[in-house]
Amino acid sequence: MEFVALGNSVKVTAIDPASGVEASVVCPASASQHAMAQAARRKLEYVLRKKT
């Protein structure tokens, strides 16, 4: 997981180590780090399912 603050938002990028596929979400900075990571993980899982 990579967290990058962008003003009052945070861009969270999740990367699958096996395939190198990335998925990013933008969340409000007020959200918890756990909630942001969970959203990025769900999007990564969605992208990986869509590729197969």
CHARMM-style PDB file with segment names, atoms N, HN, CA, C and O in Angstrom:
ATOM      1  N   MET     1       0.838  -1.174   0.000  1.00  0.00      PROA
ATOM      2  CA  MET     1       0.000   0.000   0.000  1.00  0.00      PROA
ATOM      3  C   MET     1       0.885   1.240   0.000  1.00  0.00      PROA
ATOM      4  O   MET     1       1.895   1.321   0.698  1.00  0.00      PROA
ATOM      5  N   GLU     2       0.469   2.181  -0.797  1.00  0.00      PROA
ATOM      6  HN  GLU     2      -0.352   2.115  -1.365  1.00  0.00      PROA
ATOM      7  CA  GLU     2       1.161   3.466  -0.832  1.00  0.00      PROA
ATOM      8  C   GLU     2       0.122   4.550  -0.585  1.00  0.00      PROA
ATOM      9  O   GLU     2      -0.920   4.568  -1.241  1.00  0.00      PROA
ATOM     10  N   PHE     3       0.393   5.455   0.353  1.00  0.00      PROA
ATOM     11  HN  PHE     3       1.240   5.440   0.885  1.00  0.00      PROA
ATOM     12  CA  PHE     3      -0.498   6.550   0.704  1.00  0.00      PROA
ATOM     13  C   PHE     3       0.168   7.862   0.313  1.00  0.00      PROA
ATOM     14  O   PHE     3       1.295   8.143   0.720  1.00  0.00      PROA
ATOM     15  N   VAL     4      -0.551   8.674  -0.495  1.00  0.00      PROA
ATOM     16  HN  VAL     4      -1.467   8.445  -0.826  1.00  0.00      PROA
ATOM     17  CA  VAL     4      -0.025   9.974  -0.914  1.00  0.00      PROA
ATOM     18  C   VAL     4      -1.084  11.027  -0.613  1.00  0.00      PROA
ATOM     19  O   VAL     4      -2.192  10.975  -1.148  1.00  0.00      PROA
ATOM     20  N   ALA     5      -0.737  11.981   0.247  1.00  0.00      PROA
ATOM     21  HN  ALA     5       0.162  12.023   0.681  1.00  0.00      PROA
ATOM     22  CA  ALA     5      -1.668  13.049   0.600  1.00  0.00      PROA
ATOM     23  C   ALA     5      -1.748  14.057  -0.538  1.00  0.00      PROA
ATOM     24  O   ALA     5      -0.730  14.513  -1.061  1.00  0.00      PROA
ATOM     25  N   LEU     6      -2.977  14.395  -0.910  1.00  0.00      PROA
ATOM     26  HN  LEU     6      -3.803  14.025  -0.486  1.00  0.00      PROA
ATOM     27  CA  LEU     6      -3.237  15.373  -1.975  1.00  0.00      PROA
ATOM     28  C   LEU     6      -4.238  16.396  -1.441  1.00  0.00      PROA
ATOM     29  O   LEU     6      -5.437  16.274  -1.695  1.00  0.00      PROA
ATOM     30  N   GLY     7      -3.773  17.379  -0.723  1.00  0.00      PROA
ATOM     31  HN  GLY     7      -2.800  17.478  -0.517  1.00  0.00      PROA
ATOM     32  CA  GLY     7      -4.677  18.368  -0.136  1.00  0.00      PROA
ATOM     33  C   GLY     7      -5.506  17.722   0.953  1.00  0.00      PROA
ATOM     34  O   GLY     7      -4.960  17.175   1.911  1.00  0.00      PROA
ATOM     35  N   ASN     8      -6.827  17.782   0.813  1.00  0.00      PROA
ATOM     36  HN  ASN     8      -7.270  18.227   0.035  1.00  0.00      PROA
ATOM     37  CA  ASN     8      -7.696  17.165   1.820  1.00  0.00      PROA
ATOM     38  C   ASN     8      -8.132  15.762   1.400  1.00  0.00      PROA
ATOM     39  O   ASN     8      -9.118  15.235   1.915  1.00  0.00      PROA
ATOM     40  N   SER     9      -7.394  15.159   0.462  1.00  0.00      PROA
ATOM     41  HN  SER     9      -6.592  15.587   0.044  1.00  0.00      PROA
ATOM     42  CA  SER     9      -7.650  13.796   0.003  1.00  0.00      PROA
ATOM     43  C   SER     9      -6.365  12.980   0.109  1.00  0.00      PROA
ATOM     44  O   SER     9      -5.270  13.528   0.231  1.00  0.00      PROA
ATOM     45  N   VAL    10      -6.523  11.666   0.059  1.00  0.00      PROA
ATOM     46  HN  VAL    10      -7.413  11.221  -0.040  1.00  0.00      PROA
ATOM     47  CA  VAL    10      -5.376  10.765   0.080  1.00  0.00      PROA
ATOM     48  C   VAL    10      -5.555   9.766  -1.048  1.00  0.00      PROA
ATOM     49  O   VAL    10      -6.606   9.136  -1.166  1.00  0.00      PROA
ATOM     50  N   LYS    11      -4.537   9.619  -1.873  1.00  0.00      PROA
ATOM     51  HN  LYS    11      -3.683  10.131  -1.778  1.00  0.00      PROA
ATOM     52  CA  LYS    11      -4.554   8.621  -2.940  1.00  0.00      PROA
ATOM     53  C   LYS    11      -3.873   7.368  -2.398  1.00  0.00      PROA
ATOM     54  O   LYS    11      -2.733   7.419  -1.935  1.00  0.00      PROA
ATOM     55  N   VAL    12      -4.579   6.249  -2.461  1.00  0.00      PROA
ATOM     56  HN  VAL    12      -5.505   6.208  -2.838  1.00  0.00      PROA
ATOM     57  CA  VAL    12      -4.058   4.984  -1.951  1.00  0.00      PROA
ATOM     58  C   VAL    12      -3.895   4.035  -3.133  1.00  0.00      PROA
ATOM     59  O   VAL    12      -4.837   3.808  -3.892  1.00  0.00      PROA
ATOM     60  N   THR    13      -2.704   3.488  -3.283  1.00  0.00      PROA
ATOM     61  HN  THR    13      -1.939   3.672  -2.667  1.00  0.00      PROA
ATOM     62  CA  THR    13      -2.419   2.559  -4.375  1.00  0.00      PROA
ATOM     63  C   THR    13      -2.071   1.198  -3.785  1.00  0.00      PROA
ATOM     64  O   THR    13      -1.214   1.080  -2.910  1.00  0.00      PROA
ATOM     65  N   ALA    14      -2.763   0.169  -4.288  1.00  0.00      PROA
ATOM     66  HN  ALA    14      -3.460   0.264  -4.999  1.00  0.00      PROA
ATOM     67  CA  ALA    14      -2.480  -1.212  -3.887  1.00  0.00      PROA
ATOM     68  C   ALA    14      -1.873  -1.916  -5.093  1.00  0.00      PROA
ATOM     69  O   ALA    14      -2.339  -1.744  -6.220  1.00  0.00      PROA
ATOM     70  N   ILE    15      -0.830  -2.711  -4.854  1.00  0.00      PROA
ATOM     71  HN  ILE    15      -0.451  -2.850  -3.939  1.00  0.00      PROA
ATOM     72  CA  ILE    15      -0.124  -3.400  -5.934  1.00  0.00      PROA
ATOM     73  C   ILE    15      -0.102  -4.891  -5.629  1.00  0.00      PROA
ATOM     74  O   ILE    15       0.248  -5.301  -4.522  1.00  0.00      PROA
ATOM     75  N   ASP    16      -0.478  -5.702  -6.617  1.00  0.00      PROA
ATOM     76  HN  ASP    16      -0.762  -5.370  -7.516  1.00  0.00      PROA
ATOM     77  CA  ASP    16      -0.385  -7.156  -6.491  1.00  0.00      PROA
ATOM     78  C   ASP    16       1.053  -7.553  -6.803  1.00  0.00      PROA
ATOM     79  O   ASP    16       1.515  -7.327  -7.921  1.00  0.00      PROA
ATOM     80  N   PRO    17       1.774  -8.139  -5.845  1.00  0.00      PROA
ATOM     81  CA  PRO    17       3.189  -8.449  -6.073  1.00  0.00      PROA
ATOM     82  C   PRO    17       3.413  -9.526  -7.134  1.00  0.00      PROA
ATOM     83  O   PRO    17       4.452  -9.524  -7.795  1.00  0.00      PROA
ATOM     84  N   ALA    18       2.475 -10.431  -7.310  1.00  0.00      PROA
ATOM     85  HN  ALA    18       1.631 -10.432  -6.773  1.00  0.00      PROA
ATOM     86  CA  ALA    18       2.656 -11.522  -8.268  1.00  0.00      PROA
ATOM     87  C   ALA    18       2.543 -11.034  -9.711  1.00  0.00      PROA
ATOM     88  O   ALA    18       3.339 -11.423 -10.566  1.00  0.00      PROA
ATOM     89  N   SER    19       1.550 -10.179  -9.980  1.00  0.00      PROA
ATOM     90  HN  SER    19       0.904  -9.863  -9.286  1.00  0.00      PROA
ATOM     91  CA  SER    19       1.301  -9.758 -11.358  1.00  0.00      PROA
ATOM     92  C   SER    19       1.748  -8.331 -11.649  1.00  0.00      PROA
ATOM     93  O   SER    19       1.898  -7.955 -12.812  1.00  0.00      PROA
ATOM     94  N   GLY    20       1.961  -7.536 -10.607  1.00  0.00      PROA
ATOM     95  HN  GLY    20       1.839  -7.841  -9.663  1.00  0.00      PROA
ATOM     96  CA  GLY    20       2.338  -6.142 -10.810  1.00  0.00      PROA
ATOM     97  C   GLY    20       1.165  -5.235 -11.123  1.00  0.00      PROA
ATOM     98  O   GLY    20       1.368  -4.065 -11.449  1.00  0.00      PROA
ATOM     99  N   VAL    21      -0.060  -5.742 -11.033  1.00  0.00      PROA
ATOM    100  HN  VAL    21      -0.224  -6.692 -10.768  1.00  0.00      PROA
ATOM    101  CA  VAL    21      -1.261  -4.952 -11.308  1.00  0.00      PROA
ATOM    102  C   VAL    21      -1.473  -3.969 -10.167  1.00  0.00      PROA
ATOM    103  O   VAL    21      -1.327  -4.317  -8.995  1.00  0.00      PROA
ATOM    104  N   GLU    22      -1.821  -2.734 -10.525  1.00  0.00      PROA
ATOM    105  HN  GLU    22      -1.939  -2.452 -11.477  1.00  0.00      PROA
ATOM    106  CA  GLU    22      -2.052  -1.681  -9.544  1.00  0.00      PROA
ATOM    107  C   GLU    22      -3.498  -1.220  -9.592  1.00  0.00      PROA
ATOM    108  O   GLU    22      -4.135  -1.248 -10.645  1.00  0.00      PROA
ATOM    109  N   ALA    23      -4.013  -0.794  -8.439  1.00  0.00      PROA
ATOM    110  HN  ALA    23      -3.496  -0.772  -7.584  1.00  0.00      PROA
ATOM    111  CA  ALA    23      -5.328  -0.187  -8.351  1.00  0.00      PROA
ATOM    112  C   ALA    23      -5.232   0.965  -7.365  1.00  0.00      PROA
ATOM    113  O   ALA    23      -4.616   0.832  -6.308  1.00  0.00      PROA
ATOM    114  N   SER    24      -5.837   2.093  -7.707  1.00  0.00      PROA
ATOM    115  HN  SER    24      -6.337   2.201  -8.566  1.00  0.00      PROA
ATOM    116  CA  SER    24      -5.788   3.275  -6.851  1.00  0.00      PROA
ATOM    117  C   SER    24      -7.181   3.769  -6.531  1.00  0.00      PROA
ATOM    118  O   SER    24      -8.101   3.649  -7.340  1.00  0.00      PROA
ATOM    119  N   VAL    25      -7.326   4.325  -5.345  1.00  0.00      PROA
ATOM    120  HN  VAL    25      -6.578   4.422  -4.688  1.00  0.00      PROA
ATOM    121  CA  VAL    25      -8.556   4.992  -4.935  1.00  0.00      PROA
ATOM    122  C   VAL    25      -8.172   6.318  -4.294  1.00  0.00      PROA
ATOM    123  O   VAL    25      -7.069   6.466  -3.767  1.00  0.00      PROA
ATOM    124  N   VAL    26      -9.084   7.276  -4.342  1.00  0.00      PROA
ATOM    125  HN  VAL    26      -9.980   7.156  -4.770  1.00  0.00      PROA
ATOM    126  CA  VAL    26      -8.888   8.562  -3.678  1.00  0.00      PROA
ATOM    127  C   VAL    26      -9.931   8.650  -2.572  1.00  0.00      PROA
ATOM    128  O   VAL    26     -11.128   8.509  -2.824  1.00  0.00      PROA
ATOM    129  N   CYS    27      -9.477   8.882  -1.359  1.00  0.00      PROA
ATOM    130  HN  CYS    27      -8.505   8.996  -1.154  1.00  0.00      PROA
ATOM    131  CA  CYS    27     -10.339   8.909  -0.183  1.00  0.00      PROA
ATOM    132  C   CYS    27     -10.188  10.243   0.527  1.00  0.00      PROA
ATOM    133  O   CYS    27      -9.176  10.925   0.363  1.00  0.00      PROA
ATOM    134  N   PRO    28     -11.188  10.622   1.315  1.00  0.00      PROA
ATOM    135  CA  PRO    28     -11.025  11.834   2.123  1.00  0.00      PROA
ATOM    136  C   PRO    28      -9.953  11.613   3.180  1.00  0.00      PROA
ATOM    137  O   PRO    28      -9.815  10.509   3.707  1.00  0.00      PROA
ATOM    138  N   ALA    29      -9.205  12.645   3.487  1.00  0.00      PROA
ATOM    139  HN  ALA    29      -9.317  13.542   3.059  1.00  0.00      PROA
ATOM    140  CA  ALA    29      -8.132  12.546   4.467  1.00  0.00      PROA
ATOM    141  C   ALA    29      -8.663  12.235   5.861  1.00  0.00      PROA
ATOM    142  O   ALA    29      -7.910  11.778   6.721  1.00  0.00      PROA
ATOM    143  N   SER    30      -9.939  12.476   6.092  1.00  0.00      PROA
ATOM    144  HN  SER    30     -10.551  12.848   5.394  1.00  0.00      PROA
ATOM    145  CA  SER    30     -10.532  12.212   7.411  1.00  0.00      PROA
ATOM    146  C   SER    30     -10.821  10.731   7.638  1.00  0.00      PROA
ATOM    147  O   SER    30     -11.088  10.325   8.769  1.00  0.00      PROA
ATOM    148  N   ALA    31     -10.773   9.915   6.582  1.00  0.00      PROA
ATOM    149  HN  ALA    31     -10.556  10.245   5.663  1.00  0.00      PROA
ATOM    150  CA  ALA    31     -11.020   8.476   6.723  1.00  0.00      PROA
ATOM    151  C   ALA    31      -9.842   7.823   7.437  1.00  0.00      PROA
ATOM    152  O   ALA    31      -8.716   8.318   7.387  1.00  0.00      PROA
ATOM    153  N   SER    32     -10.121   6.708   8.098  1.00  0.00      PROA
ATOM    154  HN  SER    32     -11.036   6.306   8.138  1.00  0.00      PROA
ATOM    155  CA  SER    32      -9.039   6.003   8.793  1.00  0.00      PROA
ATOM    156  C   SER    32      -8.142   5.304   7.773  1.00  0.00      PROA
ATOM    157  O   SER    32      -8.584   4.956   6.679  1.00  0.00      PROA
ATOM    158  N   GLN    33      -6.894   5.107   8.140  1.00  0.00      PROA
ATOM    159  HN  GLN    33      -6.534   5.391   9.029  1.00  0.00      PROA
ATOM    160  CA  GLN    33      -5.946   4.448   7.247  1.00  0.00      PROA
ATOM    161  C   GLN    33      -6.414   3.032   6.939  1.00  0.00      PROA
ATOM    162  O   GLN    33      -6.225   2.546   5.823  1.00  0.00      PROA
ATOM    163  N   HSD    34      -7.017   2.371   7.910  1.00  0.00      PROA
ATOM    164  HN  HSD    34      -7.170   2.766   8.816  1.00  0.00      PROA
ATOM    165  CA  HSD    34      -7.526   1.019   7.705  1.00  0.00      PROA
ATOM    166  C   HSD    34      -8.632   1.012   6.644  1.00  0.00      PROA
ATOM    167  O   HSD    34      -8.643   0.156   5.759  1.00  0.00      PROA
ATOM    168  N   ALA    35      -9.556   1.965   6.736  1.00  0.00      PROA
ATOM    169  HN  ALA    35      -9.547   2.660   7.455  1.00  0.00      PROA
ATOM    170  CA  ALA    35     -10.661   2.041   5.774  1.00  0.00      PROA
ATOM    171  C   ALA    35     -10.138   2.339   4.367  1.00  0.00      PROA
ATOM    172  O   ALA    35     -10.635   1.783   3.387  1.00  0.00      PROA
ATOM    173  N   MET    36      -9.137   3.214   4.270  1.00  0.00      PROA
ATOM    174  HN  MET    36      -8.734   3.665   5.066  1.00  0.00      PROA
ATOM    175  CA  MET    36      -8.564   3.525   2.961  1.00  0.00      PROA
ATOM    176  C   MET    36      -7.869   2.311   2.369  1.00  0.00      PROA
ATOM    177  O   MET    36      -8.029   2.020   1.183  1.00  0.00      PROA
ATOM    178  N   ALA    37      -7.099   1.599   3.182  1.00  0.00      PROA
ATOM    179  HN  ALA    37      -6.969   1.835   4.145  1.00  0.00      PROA
ATOM    180  CA  ALA    37      -6.395   0.410   2.702  1.00  0.00      PROA
ATOM    181  C   ALA    37      -7.388  -0.657   2.273  1.00  0.00      PROA
ATOM    182  O   ALA    37      -7.174  -1.338   1.270  1.00  0.00      PROA
ATOM    183  N   GLN    38      -8.462  -0.808   3.017  1.00  0.00      PROA
ATOM    184  HN  GLN    38      -8.637  -0.255   3.831  1.00  0.00      PROA
ATOM    185  CA  GLN    38      -9.487  -1.805   2.684  1.00  0.00      PROA
ATOM    186  C   GLN    38     -10.152  -1.462   1.345  1.00  0.00      PROA
ATOM    187  O   GLN    38     -10.410  -2.357   0.541  1.00  0.00      PROA
ATOM    188  N   ALA    39     -10.426  -0.197   1.103  1.00  0.00      PROA
ATOM    189  HN  ALA    39     -10.216   0.530   1.757  1.00  0.00      PROA
ATOM    190  CA  ALA    39     -11.039   0.217  -0.164  1.00  0.00      PROA
ATOM    191  C   ALA    39     -10.097  -0.058  -1.337  1.00  0.00      PROA
ATOM    192  O   ALA    39     -10.534  -0.522  -2.390  1.00  0.00      PROA
ATOM    193  N   ALA    40      -8.813   0.225  -1.156  1.00  0.00      PROA
ATOM    194  HN  ALA    40      -8.458   0.602  -0.301  1.00  0.00      PROA
ATOM    195  CA  ALA    40      -7.837  -0.030  -2.223  1.00  0.00      PROA
ATOM    196  C   ALA    40      -7.695  -1.529  -2.473  1.00  0.00      PROA
ATOM    197  O   ALA    40      -7.575  -1.957  -3.621  1.00  0.00      PROA
ATOM    198  N   ARG    41      -7.706  -2.322  -1.414  1.00  0.00      PROA
ATOM    199  HN  ARG    41      -7.803  -1.974  -0.481  1.00  0.00      PROA
ATOM    200  CA  ARG    41      -7.591  -3.775  -1.553  1.00  0.00      PROA
ATOM    201  C   ARG    41      -8.801  -4.346  -2.303  1.00  0.00      PROA
ATOM    202  O   ARG    41      -8.655  -5.215  -3.163  1.00  0.00      PROA
ATOM    203  N   ARG    42      -9.996  -3.847  -1.967  1.00  0.00      PROA
ATOM    204  HN  ARG    42     -10.114  -3.142  -1.268  1.00  0.00      PROA
ATOM    205  CA  ARG    42     -11.206  -4.312  -2.662  1.00  0.00      PROA
ATOM    206  C   ARG    42     -11.154  -3.961  -4.145  1.00  0.00      PROA
ATOM    207  O   ARG    42     -11.542  -4.771  -4.987  1.00  0.00      PROA
ATOM    208  N   LYS    43     -10.680  -2.767  -4.469  1.00  0.00      PROA
ATOM    209  HN  LYS    43     -10.365  -2.108  -3.786  1.00  0.00      PROA
ATOM    210  CA  LYS    43     -10.589  -2.377  -5.869  1.00  0.00      PROA
ATOM    211  C   LYS    43      -9.554  -3.233  -6.597  1.00  0.00      PROA
ATOM    212  O   LYS    43      -9.779  -3.628  -7.741  1.00  0.00      PROA
ATOM    213  N   LEU    44      -8.431  -3.524  -5.955  1.00  0.00      PROA
ATOM    214  HN  LEU    44      -8.249  -3.204  -5.025  1.00  0.00      PROA
ATOM    215  CA  LEU    44      -7.420  -4.382  -6.570  1.00  0.00      PROA
ATOM    216  C   LEU    44      -7.997  -5.773  -6.840  1.00  0.00      PROA
ATOM    217  O   LEU    44      -7.778  -6.338  -7.911  1.00  0.00      PROA
ATOM    218  N   GLU    45      -8.724  -6.319  -5.882  1.00  0.00      PROA
ATOM    219  HN  GLU    45      -8.902  -5.860  -5.011  1.00  0.00      PROA
ATOM    220  CA  GLU    45      -9.353  -7.629  -6.083  1.00  0.00      PROA
ATOM    221  C   GLU    45     -10.336  -7.584  -7.251  1.00  0.00      PROA
ATOM    222  O   GLU    45     -10.399  -8.525  -8.042  1.00  0.00      PROA
ATOM    223  N   TYR    46     -11.102  -6.499  -7.365  1.00  0.00      PROA
ATOM    224  HN  TYR    46     -11.051  -5.734  -6.723  1.00  0.00      PROA
ATOM    225  CA  TYR    46     -12.046  -6.326  -8.475  1.00  0.00      PROA
ATOM    226  C   TYR    46     -11.304  -6.310  -9.815  1.00  0.00      PROA
ATOM    227  O   TYR    46     -11.709  -6.980 -10.765  1.00  0.00      PROA
ATOM    228  N   VAL    47     -10.221  -5.542  -9.881  1.00  0.00      PROA
ATOM    229  HN  VAL    47      -9.892  -4.997  -9.109  1.00  0.00      PROA
ATOM    230  CA  VAL    47      -9.450  -5.430 -11.125  1.00  0.00      PROA
ATOM    231  C   VAL    47      -8.848  -6.791 -11.507  1.00  0.00      PROA
ATOM    232  O   VAL    47      -8.846  -7.163 -12.680  1.00  0.00      PROA
ATOM    233  N   LEU    48      -8.348  -7.516 -10.530  1.00  0.00      PROA
ATOM    234  HN  LEU    48      -8.350  -7.214  -9.576  1.00  0.00      PROA
ATOM    235  CA  LEU    48      -7.763  -8.833 -10.810  1.00  0.00      PROA
ATOM    236  C   LEU    48      -8.832  -9.816 -11.290  1.00  0.00      PROA
ATOM    237  O   LEU    48      -8.581 -10.597 -12.208  1.00  0.00      PROA
ATOM    238  N   ARG    49     -10.025  -9.787 -10.678  1.00  0.00      PROA
ATOM    239  HN  ARG    49     -10.228  -9.153  -9.932  1.00  0.00      PROA
ATOM    240  CA  ARG    49     -11.114 -10.659 -11.148  1.00  0.00      PROA
ATOM    241  C   ARG    49     -11.526 -10.305 -12.566  1.00  0.00      PROA
ATOM    242  O   ARG    49     -11.819 -11.191 -13.369  1.00  0.00      PROA
ATOM    243  N   LYS    50     -11.549  -9.037 -12.872  1.00  0.00      PROA
ATOM    244  HN  LYS    50     -11.311  -8.318 -12.220  1.00  0.00      PROA
ATOM    245  CA  LYS    50     -11.967  -8.585 -14.195  1.00  0.00      PROA
ATOM    246  C   LYS    50     -10.979  -9.019 -15.279  1.00  0.00      PROA
ATOM    247  O   LYS    50     -11.380  -9.249 -16.420  1.00  0.00      PROA
ATOM    248  N   LYS    51      -9.695  -9.135 -14.936  1.00  0.00      PROA
ATOM    249  HN  LYS    51      -9.369  -8.948 -14.009  1.00  0.00      PROA
ATOM    250  CA  LYS    51      -8.668  -9.535 -15.902  1.00  0.00      PROA
ATOM    251  C   LYS    51      -8.723 -11.026 -16.247  1.00  0.00      PROA
ATOM    252  O   LYS    51      -8.230 -11.440 -17.296  1.00  0.00      PROA
ATOM    253  N   THR    52      -9.323 -11.829 -15.366  1.00  0.00      PROA
ATOM    254  HN  THR    52      -9.724 -11.493 -14.514  1.00  0.00      PROA
ATOM    255  CA  THR    52      -9.350 -13.276 -15.619  1.00  0.00      PROA
ATOM    256  C   THR    52     -10.619 -13.714 -16.306  1.00  0.00      PROA
ATOM    257  OT1 THR    52     -10.791 -14.900 -16.587  1.00  0.00      PROA
TER     258      THR     52
END
